Amino acid sequence: MSDPSPSSTSTISGIDVMRGVGAKPAKSFWADAWDRVLLRWAARIGIGWIAIIAFFAVFAPVLANGLPLWTTEFQMNADGSRGAVLTEWSPLWRGLGAVDLMLLIGTIVGVPWIAMPVSVLRLKRSHRLGILCVAIVQGGFSVVIAGWVADWLTAPNADPGIRDFATENASAVPWLVGGGVSLILALACVFMPTFRRTFSRIALVTMIGAVSTLVIVDRFDPPRPNYDRFIDLELKGRYENVYTVIPWSPTQARTNFYVLPPGTTVVSKEPDALDTSFGARTFALGTDSVGQDVLSQMMHACRLSISIGLVSTGISVLIGIVVGSLMGYFGGWVDLVLSRVVEIFMAIPVLFLLIVAAAVLPRNTYMMMAIIGLVSWTLSARFIRAEFLKMRSQDFVQGARAAGLPLRSVLFRHMLPNGITPVLVQASFAIAAAILAEATLSFLGLGPDGQASWGKLLASATGQTGTFNWWLAIFPGAAIFLTVLAYNLMGEAFRDAIDPKLRKAAH
């Protein structure tokens, strides 16, 4: 057989063209759409800003923390001088929660896993993304559910028998809770079609379950942080601390730090302080009305905003896909009944419902995610319904039905990939709306308790005396504006990239 390459690199004959010489493989629809999105400078800026927010959402606990990164404890001599080193440890590492640790592990492992070239792993990036999604679902839910169980066991109003059992078996309870929750979720995730081979699925969920169990056991009962203890003992010469880039926690407040403008430097003037490394501390973005550092709060608030947006939108999209697919595929009385349900949920004012829920339900992040997701799925359902109504009479759908495929396969393996595009575009705008809803609730004082929030900072701009602190309005307000704008720019660029009229005009 002759060599298919042309004899000359400068000329390709018609026969060579027919044989495919010099032809490049065609891009997939999604790859081409992504390239079109990146052609827009506004979309690139939006993606860059969201990447910065995601970075701080993951690494804020190790970049801005009042707990020292490393602490050396000294023995004090009779004359008040330092003696021998007693011990060395990392208070920051011990103070990290299970969620913090899982996010760090997932990011450090997941980003290189996705970024590796196909030639190294021999797996498509879409396949690797599916594996990462399974890991996030299993590991994330394991940590969250185990935290709920731990709070239930130690609650003041818990059953005395259960509380006594948890106290008597304090060493075994973390293993029982962590292992039990991880096992249940592993059994559920093993049926996800991530791998074609059953052995690969079992190996994946087993590994994730083992990591989740170890994290839960290690962080089952983390110590309560006492920031002032490390500062005070450092001033007295007992400790030598190495702090993070921003040596303040978002919940760390001192009485002499009230409402300091940006750039203020505070020098310790403790009467018994020795010449230690504590020295002067500068508040780059100032402090709020209770003496908490604004920059550390801004960094930690990134996690709340991005998690509220992504998780609540994921819940709404999932519900919308299921309801919309049933409406569009069956039509008739199913469409009629579910359309009335959609109209009822569209009539519910989301903000009013969130305010009522915050007054009667526990004010935590997970409750807010659930409520926003459960009332904002109607638009996704209508988009999916419209797409399925157009596709149900097409040949590939009729062929799948004639082949005797189950309803689940027809809906979610054949029809959904061809009708999901409008929902994905709408999801970017839904994320922006969820971030605005959370900021509004926090501004009204109804946001999650004990968590830094841009809306909470914005509300503290006007003090109890009526004074206006400009830095508490500009910095969080700019963060909210830029984040919402970034998601909207991405949504518009993606919408234009998948528009068939614009694609045809470009060709």
C-alpha positions, 0 to 999 in steps of 0.5 A: 500500500502506498504512503498516504502522505503527499509527495510535496508539502506545498501541494496537495492533489485532489486524490490526496484530499479525497484520501483525507491527507491534511485533513484535521479532525472536526471539533465537537459542538461543545469544543467549538462553542467554548472556543467561540466564548474565549474569542470575546474579551469580556468573557475572558475577563469574566472567567478570570474573575470567577477563577480568582473567586474560586481560588479564594473560596478554596484557599482562604482558610490557609491564606487568611487565618488568625491561627498561626501557621506554625507555633513554637512553644518555649519553656520560660526561665525564672528571670522571664527569659526564654528557655528550651523549646517544649513543642512545635505544631501547626494550630492552623492545620488542626483548626481546619474543618472537614469541608476545608480539608476536602476542598483542598484535597479535591482542588490539589488533585482535581485540577491537575487531573483535568489539565493533564493531556489526553495522551498521558491518561488516555481518557477524554476530559469529559470522562475525567470531568465525570469522574471528578463530579462523582468524587465531589458528590460522594466526598462532599455529601459524606462530609456534610451528612457526617457533620449533621449526624455529629451535631445531632449526637451532641445537641443539647436536646438530643435523646439522653440515651443517644447522648450517653452512648456517644459519650461512652464510645467517644473513640468509636463514634467517629469511625461509625459515623464516618464509615457508615455515611461513606459506605451508604454514599459509596453504594449509591455512587457505584451505580453512576455510569462513570466507568463502563467496567464495574470493577473500576466503579467499585475501586473509585467509590471505595477510594473516595469513601476511604479518604472521606472516612479518614477526613471525617474521623480526623475532624469529627470534633475540631478544637474551638479556635482561640485566637487571642491565646496565641497573640497574648502568649506571643506577647508574653514570650511563651510562643513564637508564631509564624502567621499566614499572609493575612494574620486575621480570621473573619471572626476574630475581633479585638475591642481596640480595632473598631472601625479602622480605615484601610491602611491602618497599622496597629502596634501592640502596646501591651505592658508585659509584652516582650520583643517578639515577632508579633510587632505591627499589623496592618489592616489593608481594607480596614475593620468593621464595626465590631473590630473584624478585619475586612480583607479576611472577611472578603476572602472567606465570603468568596466560598459562601457566594460561589457555593450558594450559586453553584449548589442551588443552581445545580439543584434547580437545574436537576429538578427542572430537567426531570420535570421538563422532560416529563412534560415535553415527552408525554404531553397531554394531561401530564403536561397540563398538570405539571404546567400548573405546578410550574405556574404555582412555583413561578408565582412564589416570591423567592425573596419573601420565602427566604425571609420567612424560612430564615425566621422559622428554620435554622439559618445555615448555608445548606438550608439557603441552598435548598430553598433557592434551588427548590423554588427557582427550577421553573425556567429550566423546566420550561426550556427543557419542555420546549426542546423535548416537544420539538424532538419527540417526533424526530427520527432518532427518538422514534428509533430509540422507542422502536428499539425497545429502550427504557424510558430513562435511556430515551429521555436522558441518554438520547434526548437530553444531550440534544436539548440541554444547551438552553438550560446551560446558558440559563444556569449562568444567569441563575448563579448570578441571581442566587448570589444576589439573593444571598447578598440581599438576605445577609444585608437584611441580617437573615444570612447564615450565622457565623459566616463571612458574607459580602452582604453582611459587610455591606449592611455594616457600612452605616454604623449605629450612630449613623456614620457612613464607613465608605470602605465597608460599602465600596469593597463588598459592593464591588465584589458583588457587582463584579461577580454577578457581571462576570456570570452574566458576561459568560452567559451572554457569550455562551448564548451567542456561541451556541446560537445557530444563526450566528454560527451559520453567519460565521461560516 
